[in-house]
Amino acid sequence: MVKKRIYLNAFDMNTPGHQSPGLWTHPDDESYRYKDSDYWIELAKILEKGRFDAIFLADVLGTYDVYNGSRDAAVSQGAQAPVNDPSLVVPLMAAVTKHLGFGVTASVTHEHPYTFARRITTLDHLTKGRTGWNIVTSYLKSAAINMGFADQVKHDERYDIAAEYLEVVYKLWEESWEHDAVKVDKEKGIYSDPDKVHDINHDGKYFKVPGAHLSEPSPQRTPVIYQAGASAKGRAFAAKNAECVFIGAPTISATKDTVDKLHADIEKAGRSPEEVKILTMFTPIVGQTEEEANRKFNDYKNHISQEGAFALFGGWTGIDLSEYDKEENLRYVESDAIQSAVENLTKIDPDKPSTAEDIKDFVGIGGMGPYTVGSPEQVADTMESWVNEAGVDGFNIAYAVTPGTFKDFVEYVVPILQDRGLVQKEYEGTTLRDSLFSQGDQLPAHHPGKNTKGVLVT
């Protein structure tokens, strides 16, 4: 089998207890330092040393309050609560690295595209073109309520909003300022040519943005587009727009099914699967030997918070596990939460229905994605199997404890993957997009971001 490069993202969040609820109680975990700039600076250095392509910063704008009809479990157990803004730590990390990319999560239903476009352009300038945007439609009802909505926006309508949101920001980023609008002509006293700065004249169902972009074009203009929707509507949206797609299926077979569906949707959208990198969530628990790794794993399991796991599960799926007996089989339900999560997490073991006890054990380490336990060689073998059998392009590496999980992976596993020719030994490319695709800094000419319905810049 032809070997292809494995793309590596680190998966973190500006919060304690990201994907492994309760493990913030472990003596080796430092996620409580999420408020400390030094934590993010140290982590960035670790990841660049390990030649990670990017760090992907998750975010939510509400608390997980489905379990027991209350946010108390999430708050008391530190299950993605409290949570700070992900974008503000990016400049800290960019200042101490030269190549690491930054995928920032931001919702299309809870922030206006006009101000958001400026914020992302600013980050792309400050990082010298290393910014990506993870497009989310916000699945927590608590966020919608606190943003002034009467209820959560329906799942499919959220993607309709997202489509128009992208049309607006594409116009602002790609069409408002011509490539030579900025002159910085000190002799003539002209910073920018006003004839080369255009109103976008957007008048849509959800947004009205008549004017021009506030910021001059950044190195990438449009950030690298990340997306994590794996429902039918989410896949169609990703197939048209995304450059990187994150998935969180629990098994190789479930992952392959998602990958195959995504590839089919991408081709249906008139794009090549080569244009989209698919990364699956993955938590490695590494020891210098298999025995050491198993000791770590057993130690970690003692710190899993059942209430924290049930709180996260409830937010992801809309299923309240307080209504289930311990060994009762889960039932699939339609909801306005993450529909692919409902499907995947009720099928953890393909040979039997999942129970509440299964959810606690599975979600407790690594959240919606799988974990692996073993020696450096065993972890590398497992990752290679996922690439070969499931067809993924890389991994969104989550932590059990931070920064320990990332340190162990960089020290023990990355050198093996590099020796196998699977992970880059040196960075290439001028921006995040160029590093990922080796096709330059800008969106491809045929990408919908370059072909909106608005004014076309000559």
C-alpha beads as a LAMMPS data file, in Angstrom:
LAMMPS data file: protein, C-alpha beads

458 atoms
457 bonds

1 atom types
1 bond types

-500.0 500.0 xlo xhi
-500.0 500.0 ylo yhi
-500.0 500.0 zlo zhi

Masses

1 110.0

Atoms # bond

1 1 1 0.000 0.000 0.000
2 1 1 1.285 3.457 -0.898
3 1 1 2.090 5.398 2.218
4 1 1 0.720 8.915 2.531
5 1 1 1.631 11.640 4.956
6 1 1 -0.345 11.657 8.182
7 1 1 -1.645 15.073 9.218
8 1 1 -1.548 15.832 12.934
9 1 1 -3.720 18.282 14.852
10 1 1 -3.752 18.708 18.600
11 1 1 -7.260 18.949 20.068
12 1 1 -7.677 21.304 23.020
13 1 1 -10.128 23.795 24.432
14 1 1 -9.825 26.890 26.619
15 1 1 -11.326 24.968 29.525
16 1 1 -10.527 22.233 32.050
17 1 1 -11.738 18.698 31.324
18 1 1 -12.077 18.862 27.555
19 1 1 -12.708 15.310 26.238
20 1 1 -11.868 13.185 29.281
21 1 1 -14.303 14.247 32.019
22 1 1 -12.912 13.973 35.518
23 1 1 -9.283 13.527 34.541
24 1 1 -8.516 17.080 35.617
25 1 1 -8.364 15.463 39.080
26 1 1 -5.328 13.408 38.066
27 1 1 -2.078 14.608 39.664
28 1 1 -0.384 14.864 36.258
29 1 1 -3.121 16.905 34.592
30 1 1 -2.596 20.648 34.204
31 1 1 -5.749 21.617 32.324
32 1 1 -6.611 23.891 35.272
33 1 1 -3.852 26.131 33.840
34 1 1 -6.032 26.979 30.826
35 1 1 -6.262 30.555 32.235
36 1 1 -2.468 30.912 32.241
37 1 1 -0.726 32.244 29.135
38 1 1 2.313 30.106 29.973
39 1 1 0.256 26.930 29.472
40 1 1 -0.562 27.842 25.868
41 1 1 2.972 29.018 25.142
42 1 1 4.468 25.758 26.455
43 1 1 1.946 23.649 24.559
44 1 1 2.629 25.456 21.282
45 1 1 6.341 24.782 21.621
46 1 1 5.711 21.087 22.322
47 1 1 3.489 20.739 19.258
48 1 1 5.850 22.522 16.896
49 1 1 8.700 20.338 18.129
50 1 1 6.512 17.351 17.177
51 1 1 5.798 18.839 13.728
52 1 1 2.057 19.049 14.341
53 1 1 0.271 20.781 11.505
54 1 1 -2.067 22.714 13.782
55 1 1 -3.762 22.976 17.128
56 1 1 -7.532 22.836 16.863
57 1 1 -9.363 24.816 19.547
58 1 1 -12.888 23.665 20.298
59 1 1 -15.518 25.926 21.808
60 1 1 -19.095 26.041 23.082
61 1 1 -21.201 29.053 24.036
62 1 1 -23.341 27.300 26.611
63 1 1 -23.223 24.712 29.374
64 1 1 -24.182 21.041 29.096
65 1 1 -27.558 20.924 30.818
66 1 1 -29.441 17.961 29.328
67 1 1 -28.372 15.453 32.004
68 1 1 -30.860 15.681 34.903
69 1 1 -32.209 18.828 33.259
70 1 1 -29.470 20.894 34.875
71 1 1 -25.999 22.321 34.282
72 1 1 -24.941 21.294 37.794
73 1 1 -23.148 18.101 36.746
74 1 1 -21.120 19.879 34.053
75 1 1 -20.198 22.754 36.368
76 1 1 -19.325 20.629 39.397
77 1 1 -17.350 18.082 37.361
78 1 1 -15.524 20.614 35.155
79 1 1 -16.992 19.122 31.977
80 1 1 -16.163 21.886 29.494
81 1 1 -17.158 24.410 32.140
82 1 1 -15.971 27.063 32.769
83 1 1 -14.831 27.932 29.226
84 1 1 -12.953 30.922 27.819
85 1 1 -12.670 32.423 24.327
86 1 1 -10.443 30.265 22.071
87 1 1 -9.267 33.017 19.727
88 1 1 -7.457 35.084 22.342
89 1 1 -4.791 32.454 23.043
90 1 1 -3.777 32.217 19.376
91 1 1 -1.460 35.262 19.310
92 1 1 0.340 33.895 22.375
93 1 1 1.106 30.643 20.587
94 1 1 1.887 32.303 17.253
95 1 1 4.518 34.504 18.875
96 1 1 6.621 31.509 19.962
97 1 1 6.227 29.364 16.813
98 1 1 6.914 29.774 13.110
99 1 1 4.865 27.029 11.450
100 1 1 2.130 25.670 13.753
101 1 1 -1.381 26.408 12.470
102 1 1 -4.381 27.441 14.568
103 1 1 -7.921 26.191 13.960
104 1 1 -10.369 28.395 15.860
105 1 1 -13.957 27.333 16.478
106 1 1 -16.620 29.998 15.957
107 1 1 -20.377 29.691 15.528
108 1 1 -22.366 30.989 12.571
109 1 1 -25.558 31.258 14.609
110 1 1 -24.242 33.329 17.517
111 1 1 -21.933 35.971 15.999
112 1 1 -22.506 38.439 13.187
113 1 1 -20.395 37.736 10.073
114 1 1 -19.309 41.369 9.641
115 1 1 -17.461 41.586 12.953
116 1 1 -16.332 37.971 12.795
117 1 1 -14.672 38.488 9.411
118 1 1 -12.541 41.276 10.862
119 1 1 -11.517 39.158 13.862
120 1 1 -10.365 36.282 11.684
121 1 1 -8.527 38.572 9.260
122 1 1 -6.756 40.104 12.247
123 1 1 -5.673 36.662 13.470
124 1 1 -4.460 35.706 10.001
125 1 1 -2.334 38.855 9.867
126 1 1 -0.906 38.305 13.348
127 1 1 -0.075 34.647 12.640
128 1 1 1.366 35.416 9.179
129 1 1 -1.232 33.238 7.490
130 1 1 -1.551 30.343 9.937
131 1 1 -5.219 30.694 10.854
132 1 1 -8.070 28.267 10.225
133 1 1 -11.746 28.526 11.102
134 1 1 -13.754 25.590 12.401
135 1 1 -17.327 26.320 11.326
136 1 1 -19.905 25.207 13.873
137 1 1 -23.657 25.766 13.997
138 1 1 -23.916 25.459 17.814
139 1 1 -25.715 22.411 19.184
140 1 1 -26.364 23.506 22.788
141 1 1 -29.826 24.845 23.559
142 1 1 -28.385 26.713 26.549
143 1 1 -26.263 28.799 24.165
144 1 1 -29.254 29.644 21.980
145 1 1 -31.328 30.725 24.984
146 1 1 -28.579 32.992 26.283
147 1 1 -28.157 34.538 22.849
148 1 1 -31.792 35.592 22.934
149 1 1 -33.438 32.786 20.936
150 1 1 -36.686 31.286 22.198
151 1 1 -35.343 27.785 21.476
152 1 1 -32.518 26.040 19.664
153 1 1 -32.574 26.661 15.913
154 1 1 -33.498 23.424 14.126
155 1 1 -30.583 21.295 12.963
156 1 1 -31.075 21.650 9.207
157 1 1 -31.915 25.357 9.367
158 1 1 -28.639 25.977 11.172
159 1 1 -26.875 24.776 8.027
160 1 1 -29.022 27.086 5.895
161 1 1 -27.840 29.956 8.083
162 1 1 -24.271 28.682 7.766
163 1 1 -24.479 28.691 3.972
164 1 1 -25.496 32.347 3.864
165 1 1 -22.984 33.231 6.594
166 1 1 -20.211 31.812 4.439
167 1 1 -21.469 33.724 1.428
168 1 1 -21.126 36.944 3.444
169 1 1 -17.645 36.293 4.799
170 1 1 -16.400 34.996 1.438
171 1 1 -17.504 38.292 -0.118
172 1 1 -15.792 40.277 2.623
173 1 1 -12.563 38.293 2.526
174 1 1 -12.273 37.607 -1.201
175 1 1 -14.110 40.352 -3.073
176 1 1 -14.225 43.551 -1.056
177 1 1 -10.551 44.525 -1.349
178 1 1 -8.684 44.012 -4.603
179 1 1 -5.254 42.451 -4.349
180 1 1 -3.481 45.756 -5.059
181 1 1 -5.810 48.059 -3.131
182 1 1 -3.249 48.740 -0.398
183 1 1 -0.530 51.126 -1.622
184 1 1 1.264 52.443 1.498
185 1 1 2.535 55.262 -0.703
186 1 1 4.247 57.667 1.678
187 1 1 5.218 60.146 -1.038
188 1 1 1.650 60.599 -2.279
189 1 1 0.119 60.117 1.166
190 1 1 -2.171 57.308 0.000
191 1 1 -2.506 54.202 2.130
192 1 1 -5.210 52.466 0.076
193 1 1 -6.889 53.185 -3.258
194 1 1 -10.608 53.729 -2.533
195 1 1 -11.502 52.710 -6.089
196 1 1 -10.225 49.225 -5.291
197 1 1 -12.290 48.772 -2.120
198 1 1 -15.858 47.590 -2.821
199 1 1 -19.151 47.284 -0.960
200 1 1 -20.409 43.709 -0.979
201 1 1 -24.116 44.668 -1.140
202 1 1 -25.325 41.511 0.582
203 1 1 -29.073 41.412 1.198
204 1 1 -30.126 37.910 2.214
205 1 1 -32.658 36.004 4.293
206 1 1 -30.581 36.013 7.470
207 1 1 -28.011 38.793 6.997
208 1 1 -27.803 42.259 5.473
209 1 1 -24.254 43.551 4.979
210 1 1 -24.100 46.388 2.448
211 1 1 -20.604 47.762 3.048
212 1 1 -16.950 46.869 2.631
213 1 1 -14.663 44.693 4.735
214 1 1 -13.000 46.637 7.542
215 1 1 -9.624 44.932 7.126
216 1 1 -7.109 44.753 4.332
217 1 1 -6.524 41.256 2.907
218 1 1 -4.499 38.893 5.072
219 1 1 -1.926 36.369 3.740
220 1 1 -4.591 33.698 3.144
221 1 1 -7.540 36.107 2.699
222 1 1 -9.906 33.303 3.704
223 1 1 -8.705 31.134 6.612
224 1 1 -8.381 27.390 6.097
225 1 1 -11.951 26.105 6.353
226 1 1 -12.485 23.368 8.948
227 1 1 -15.809 21.661 9.522
228 1 1 -17.018 18.883 11.789
229 1 1 -20.530 18.021 10.651
230 1 1 -21.052 14.349 9.783
231 1 1 -24.844 14.320 9.460
232 1 1 -26.252 14.244 5.930
233 1 1 -26.764 18.020 5.977
234 1 1 -23.360 18.561 7.580
235 1 1 -21.581 16.373 5.050
236 1 1 -23.178 18.235 2.134
237 1 1 -22.074 21.528 3.658
238 1 1 -18.533 20.225 4.236
239 1 1 -18.345 18.735 0.744
240 1 1 -18.911 22.150 -0.792
241 1 1 -16.779 24.288 1.521
242 1 1 -14.412 22.434 3.844
243 1 1 -10.701 21.934 3.400
244 1 1 -10.353 19.852 6.573
245 1 1 -13.127 17.768 8.141
246 1 1 -13.059 16.446 11.703
247 1 1 -14.941 13.284 12.583
248 1 1 -15.318 11.358 15.831
249 1 1 -16.462 7.842 15.030
250 1 1 -15.682 5.185 17.681
251 1 1 -14.460 2.338 15.436
252 1 1 -12.535 1.830 12.199
253 1 1 -15.634 0.474 10.459
254 1 1 -17.804 3.417 11.539
255 1 1 -15.045 5.793 10.496
256 1 1 -14.679 4.186 7.085
257 1 1 -18.418 4.511 6.565
258 1 1 -18.244 8.232 7.335
259 1 1 -15.162 8.713 5.151
260 1 1 -16.816 6.926 2.214
261 1 1 -19.941 9.064 2.548
262 1 1 -17.855 12.232 2.738
263 1 1 -15.840 11.303 -0.350
264 1 1 -19.037 10.609 -2.279
265 1 1 -20.511 13.948 -1.226
266 1 1 -17.289 15.785 -2.129
267 1 1 -17.310 14.304 -5.628
268 1 1 -21.019 15.094 -5.963
269 1 1 -20.154 18.713 -5.141
270 1 1 -17.707 18.748 -8.044
271 1 1 -14.549 18.633 -5.961
272 1 1 -11.810 16.040 -5.589
273 1 1 -11.427 14.142 -2.290
274 1 1 -7.759 15.160 -2.466
275 1 1 -8.886 18.720 -1.715
276 1 1 -10.251 17.751 1.704
277 1 1 -8.241 16.299 4.589
278 1 1 -10.326 14.069 6.884
279 1 1 -9.050 13.861 10.453
280 1 1 -10.482 11.578 13.108
281 1 1 -10.373 12.172 16.835
282 1 1 -7.896 9.937 18.618
283 1 1 -6.517 9.740 22.174
284 1 1 -3.154 7.959 22.522
285 1 1 -2.084 6.612 25.909
286 1 1 1.585 5.841 25.466
287 1 1 4.124 4.154 27.687
288 1 1 7.695 3.188 26.946
289 1 1 6.361 -0.370 27.184
290 1 1 2.906 -1.879 26.812
291 1 1 2.865 -2.645 30.531
292 1 1 3.595 0.964 31.432
293 1 1 0.857 2.184 29.087
294 1 1 -1.668 -0.179 30.675
295 1 1 -0.703 1.032 34.141
296 1 1 -1.341 4.611 33.020
297 1 1 -4.660 3.662 31.478
298 1 1 -5.881 1.855 34.587
299 1 1 -4.811 4.821 36.685
300 1 1 -6.663 7.229 34.399
301 1 1 -9.846 5.161 34.573
302 1 1 -9.955 5.735 38.332
303 1 1 -10.418 9.450 37.654
304 1 1 -13.285 9.263 35.145
305 1 1 -16.300 11.251 36.260
306 1 1 -19.531 9.420 35.460
307 1 1 -21.571 12.591 35.926
308 1 1 -19.163 14.532 33.738
309 1 1 -19.361 11.868 31.015
310 1 1 -23.162 11.831 31.156
311 1 1 -23.250 15.642 31.038
312 1 1 -21.122 15.754 27.881
313 1 1 -23.072 12.916 26.287
314 1 1 -26.343 14.693 26.971
315 1 1 -25.137 17.884 25.328
316 1 1 -23.760 16.058 22.307
317 1 1 -26.788 13.854 21.706
318 1 1 -29.816 15.344 23.477
319 1 1 -30.195 12.061 25.434
320 1 1 -30.626 12.371 29.225
321 1 1 -28.988 9.311 30.749
322 1 1 -30.544 10.052 34.134
323 1 1 -33.682 8.493 32.634
324 1 1 -31.900 5.185 31.951
325 1 1 -31.041 2.245 34.158
326 1 1 -27.361 1.328 34.239
327 1 1 -27.691 -1.623 31.840
328 1 1 -30.598 -0.314 29.782
329 1 1 -29.983 -0.179 26.043
330 1 1 -29.830 3.291 24.536
331 1 1 -32.442 4.326 22.015
332 1 1 -31.687 6.480 18.991
333 1 1 -33.593 9.760 19.075
334 1 1 -33.906 12.619 16.619
335 1 1 -32.671 15.852 18.167
336 1 1 -31.261 19.262 17.323
337 1 1 -27.930 18.323 18.904
338 1 1 -25.091 16.586 17.005
339 1 1 -26.998 14.010 14.964
340 1 1 -23.905 12.040 13.932
341 1 1 -22.908 11.748 17.597
342 1 1 -26.250 10.169 18.444
343 1 1 -25.752 7.599 15.724
344 1 1 -22.093 6.846 16.475
345 1 1 -22.253 6.763 20.259
346 1 1 -25.211 4.399 20.291
347 1 1 -23.108 1.983 18.225
348 1 1 -19.865 1.835 20.199
349 1 1 -19.848 -1.954 19.964
350 1 1 -21.251 -3.045 16.595
351 1 1 -22.185 -6.431 18.072
352 1 1 -24.536 -5.139 20.767
353 1 1 -26.561 -2.057 21.706
354 1 1 -24.810 0.457 23.957
355 1 1 -25.803 0.999 27.587
356 1 1 -25.307 3.891 29.988
357 1 1 -22.376 1.989 31.534
358 1 1 -20.762 1.671 28.080
359 1 1 -21.114 5.417 27.577
360 1 1 -19.374 6.189 30.859
361 1 1 -16.430 3.924 30.011
362 1 1 -16.143 5.114 26.412
363 1 1 -16.712 8.863 26.794
364 1 1 -14.641 8.924 29.995
365 1 1 -11.381 8.906 28.038
366 1 1 -11.310 10.609 24.678
367 1 1 -14.917 11.733 24.398
368 1 1 -16.534 10.866 21.066
369 1 1 -13.358 9.427 19.587
370 1 1 -11.453 6.195 20.215
371 1 1 -8.419 5.786 22.438
372 1 1 -5.509 3.418 22.086
373 1 1 -3.175 2.083 24.775
374 1 1 0.278 0.713 24.101
375 1 1 3.979 1.104 23.475
376 1 1 5.173 3.736 20.981
377 1 1 5.376 1.091 18.250
378 1 1 1.900 -0.230 19.031
379 1 1 0.377 3.261 18.940
380 1 1 2.116 4.003 15.644
381 1 1 0.856 0.685 14.233
382 1 1 -2.695 1.513 15.316
383 1 1 -2.570 4.921 13.682
384 1 1 -1.241 3.426 10.468
385 1 1 -4.105 0.906 10.524
386 1 1 -6.687 3.658 10.843
387 1 1 -5.177 5.491 7.865
388 1 1 -5.013 2.347 5.718
389 1 1 -8.323 0.747 6.691
390 1 1 -10.578 3.743 7.406
391 1 1 -9.113 6.049 4.773
392 1 1 -8.541 9.031 7.062
393 1 1 -5.800 11.546 6.291
394 1 1 -4.791 12.165 9.857
395 1 1 -5.765 12.629 13.476
396 1 1 -7.155 15.183 15.870
397 1 1 -5.132 14.169 18.920
398 1 1 -7.059 14.619 22.169
399 1 1 -5.509 14.325 25.601
400 1 1 -6.169 12.182 28.641
401 1 1 -3.973 14.489 30.725
402 1 1 -2.390 17.686 29.467
403 1 1 0.263 18.463 28.502
404 1 1 1.459 14.954 29.375
405 1 1 -0.422 13.157 26.585
406 1 1 1.041 15.539 23.998
407 1 1 4.564 15.326 25.472
408 1 1 4.511 11.515 25.432
409 1 1 3.195 11.427 21.881
410 1 1 5.826 13.868 20.608
411 1 1 8.682 12.161 22.441
412 1 1 7.821 8.522 21.750
413 1 1 5.444 8.165 18.793
414 1 1 6.295 10.990 16.395
415 1 1 9.900 9.799 15.781
416 1 1 8.596 6.351 14.815
417 1 1 6.042 7.831 12.419
418 1 1 8.759 10.052 10.961
419 1 1 11.083 7.081 10.457
420 1 1 8.238 5.340 8.600
421 1 1 7.849 8.374 6.337
422 1 1 4.359 9.101 7.687
423 1 1 4.900 12.394 9.528
424 1 1 6.845 15.374 8.221
425 1 1 10.361 15.862 9.560
426 1 1 10.462 19.500 8.512
427 1 1 7.747 22.022 7.820
428 1 1 7.096 23.171 4.289
429 1 1 4.874 25.917 2.920
430 1 1 4.429 29.598 3.647
431 1 1 0.989 29.523 5.286
432 1 1 -1.250 26.913 6.891
433 1 1 -3.080 26.321 3.603
434 1 1 0.165 25.993 1.666
435 1 1 1.592 23.624 4.292
436 1 1 -1.469 21.381 4.060
437 1 1 -1.952 21.337 0.286
438 1 1 1.260 22.709 -1.326
439 1 1 -0.925 24.781 -3.661
440 1 1 -0.208 28.297 -2.420
441 1 1 -1.734 30.582 0.182
442 1 1 -5.139 31.270 -1.381
443 1 1 -8.297 29.256 -1.901
444 1 1 -8.302 27.333 -5.214
445 1 1 -9.898 29.283 -8.072
446 1 1 -12.808 26.804 -8.322
447 1 1 -13.683 26.937 -4.603
448 1 1 -17.102 28.528 -3.926
449 1 1 -15.365 31.188 -1.848
450 1 1 -13.911 32.496 -5.089
451 1 1 -17.245 32.339 -6.921
452 1 1 -19.960 33.952 -4.821
453 1 1 -23.050 35.768 -6.059
454 1 1 -21.657 39.166 -5.074
455 1 1 -19.502 41.703 -6.863
456 1 1 -16.692 40.078 -8.793
457 1 1 -13.343 41.771 -8.353
458 1 1 -11.269 42.197 -11.487

Bonds

1 1 1 2
2 1 2 3
3 1 3 4
4 1 4 5
5 1 5 6
6 1 6 7
7 1 7 8
8 1 8 9
9 1 9 10
10 1 10 11
11 1 11 12
12 1 12 13
13 1 13 14
14 1 14 15
15 1 15 16
16 1 16 17
17 1 17 18
18 1 18 19
19 1 19 20
20 1 20 21
21 1 21 22
22 1 22 23
23 1 23 24
24 1 24 25
25 1 25 26
26 1 26 27
27 1 27 28
28 1 28 29
29 1 29 30
30 1 30 31
31 1 31 32
32 1 32 33
33 1 33 34
34 1 34 35
35 1 35 36
36 1 36 37
37 1 37 38
38 1 38 39
39 1 39 40
40 1 40 41
41 1 41 42
42 1 42 43
43 1 43 44
44 1 44 45
45 1 45 46
46 1 46 47
47 1 47 48
48 1 48 49
49 1 49 50
50 1 50 51
51 1 51 52
52 1 52 53
53 1 53 54
54 1 54 55
55 1 55 56
56 1 56 57
57 1 57 58
58 1 58 59
59 1 59 60
60 1 60 61
61 1 61 62
62 1 62 63
63 1 63 64
64 1 64 65
65 1 65 66
66 1 66 67
67 1 67 68
68 1 68 69
69 1 69 70
70 1 70 71
71 1 71 72
72 1 72 73
73 1 73 74
74 1 74 75
75 1 75 76
76 1 76 77
77 1 77 78
78 1 78 79
79 1 79 80
80 1 80 81
81 1 81 82
82 1 82 83
83 1 83 84
84 1 84 85
85 1 85 86
86 1 86 87
87 1 87 88
88 1 88 89
89 1 89 90
90 1 90 91
91 1 91 92
92 1 92 93
93 1 93 94
94 1 94 95
95 1 95 96
96 1 96 97
97 1 97 98
98 1 98 99
99 1 99 100
100 1 100 101
101 1 101 102
102 1 102 103
103 1 103 104
104 1 104 105
105 1 105 106
106 1 106 107
107 1 107 108
108 1 108 109
109 1 109 110
110 1 110 111
111 1 111 112
112 1 112 113
113 1 113 114
114 1 114 115
115 1 115 116
116 1 116 117
117 1 117 118
118 1 118 119
119 1 119 120
120 1 120 121
121 1 121 122
122 1 122 123
123 1 123 124
124 1 124 125
125 1 125 126
126 1 126 127
127 1 127 128
128 1 128 129
129 1 129 130
130 1 130 131
131 1 131 132
132 1 132 133
133 1 133 134
134 1 134 135
135 1 135 136
136 1 136 137
137 1 137 138
138 1 138 139
139 1 139 140
140 1 140 141
141 1 141 142
142 1 142 143
143 1 143 144
144 1 144 145
145 1 145 146
146 1 146 147
147 1 147 148
148 1 148 149
149 1 149 150
150 1 150 151
151 1 151 152
152 1 152 153
153 1 153 154
154 1 154 155
155 1 155 156
156 1 156 157
157 1 157 158
158 1 158 159
159 1 159 160
160 1 160 161
161 1 161 162
162 1 162 163
163 1 163 164
164 1 164 165
165 1 165 166
166 1 166 167
167 1 167 168
168 1 168 169
169 1 169 170
170 1 170 171
171 1 171 172
172 1 172 173
173 1 173 174
174 1 174 175
175 1 175 176
176 1 176 177
177 1 177 178
178 1 178 179
179 1 179 180
180 1 180 181
181 1 181 182
182 1 182 183
183 1 183 184
184 1 184 185
185 1 185 186
186 1 186 187
187 1 187 188
188 1 188 189
189 1 189 190
190 1 190 191
191 1 191 192
192 1 192 193
193 1 193 194
194 1 194 195
195 1 195 196
196 1 196 197
197 1 197 198
198 1 198 199
199 1 199 200
200 1 200 201
201 1 201 202
202 1 202 203
203 1 203 204
204 1 204 205
205 1 205 206
206 1 206 207
207 1 207 208
208 1 208 209
209 1 209 210
210 1 210 211
211 1 211 212
212 1 212 213
213 1 213 214
214 1 214 215
215 1 215 216
216 1 216 217
217 1 217 218
218 1 218 219
219 1 219 220
220 1 220 221
221 1 221 222
222 1 222 223
223 1 223 224
224 1 224 225
225 1 225 226
226 1 226 227
227 1 227 228
228 1 228 229
229 1 229 230
230 1 230 231
231 1 231 232
232 1 232 233
233 1 233 234
234 1 234 235
235 1 235 236
236 1 236 237
237 1 237 238
238 1 238 239
239 1 239 240
240 1 240 241
241 1 241 242
242 1 242 243
243 1 243 244
244 1 244 245
245 1 245 246
246 1 246 247
247 1 247 248
248 1 248 249
249 1 249 250
250 1 250 251
251 1 251 252
252 1 252 253
253 1 253 254
254 1 254 255
255 1 255 256
256 1 256 257
257 1 257 258
258 1 258 259
259 1 259 260
260 1 260 261
261 1 261 262
262 1 262 263
263 1 263 264
264 1 264 265
265 1 265 266
266 1 266 267
267 1 267 268
268 1 268 269
269 1 269 270
270 1 270 271
271 1 271 272
272 1 272 273
273 1 273 274
274 1 274 275
275 1 275 276
276 1 276 277
277 1 277 278
278 1 278 279
279 1 279 280
280 1 280 281
281 1 281 282
282 1 282 283
283 1 283 284
284 1 284 285
285 1 285 286
286 1 286 287
287 1 287 288
288 1 288 289
289 1 289 290
290 1 290 291
291 1 291 292
292 1 292 293
293 1 293 294
294 1 294 295
295 1 295 296
296 1 296 297
297 1 297 298
298 1 298 299
299 1 299 300
300 1 300 301
301 1 301 302
302 1 302 303
303 1 303 304
304 1 304 305
305 1 305 306
306 1 306 307
307 1 307 308
308 1 308 309
309 1 309 310
310 1 310 311
311 1 311 312
312 1 312 313
313 1 313 314
314 1 314 315
315 1 315 316
316 1 316 317
317 1 317 318
318 1 318 319
319 1 319 320
320 1 320 321
321 1 321 322
322 1 322 323
323 1 323 324
324 1 324 325
325 1 325 326
326 1 326 327
327 1 327 328
328 1 328 329
329 1 329 330
330 1 330 331
331 1 331 332
332 1 332 333
333 1 333 334
334 1 334 335
335 1 335 336
336 1 336 337
337 1 337 338
338 1 338 339
339 1 339 340
340 1 340 341
341 1 341 342
342 1 342 343
343 1 343 344
344 1 344 345
345 1 345 346
346 1 346 347
347 1 347 348
348 1 348 349
349 1 349 350
350 1 350 351
351 1 351 352
352 1 352 353
353 1 353 354
354 1 354 355
355 1 355 356
356 1 356 357
357 1 357 358
358 1 358 359
359 1 359 360
360 1 360 361
361 1 361 362
362 1 362 363
363 1 363 364
364 1 364 365
365 1 365 366
366 1 366 367
367 1 367 368
368 1 368 369
369 1 369 370
370 1 370 371
371 1 371 372
372 1 372 373
373 1 373 374
374 1 374 375
375 1 375 376
376 1 376 377
377 1 377 378
378 1 378 379
379 1 379 380
380 1 380 381
381 1 381 382
382 1 382 383
383 1 383 384
384 1 384 385
385 1 385 386
386 1 386 387
387 1 387 388
388 1 388 389
389 1 389 390
390 1 390 391
391 1 391 392
392 1 392 393
393 1 393 394
394 1 394 395
395 1 395 396
396 1 396 397
397 1 397 398
398 1 398 399
399 1 399 400
400 1 400 401
401 1 401 402
402 1 402 403
403 1 403 404
404 1 404 405
405 1 405 406
406 1 406 407
407 1 407 408
408 1 408 409
409 1 409 410
410 1 410 411
411 1 411 412
412 1 412 413
413 1 413 414
414 1 414 415
415 1 415 416
416 1 416 417
417 1 417 418
418 1 418 419
419 1 419 420
420 1 420 421
421 1 421 422
422 1 422 423
423 1 423 424
424 1 424 425
425 1 425 426
426 1 426 427
427 1 427 428
428 1 428 429
429 1 429 430
430 1 430 431
431 1 431 432
432 1 432 433
433 1 433 434
434 1 434 435
435 1 435 436
436 1 436 437
437 1 437 438
438 1 438 439
439 1 439 440
440 1 440 441
441 1 441 442
442 1 442 443
443 1 443 444
444 1 444 445
445 1 445 446
446 1 446 447
447 1 447 448
448 1 448 449
449 1 449 450
450 1 450 451
451 1 451 452
452 1 452 453
453 1 453 454
454 1 454 455
455 1 455 456
456 1 456 457
457 1 457 458
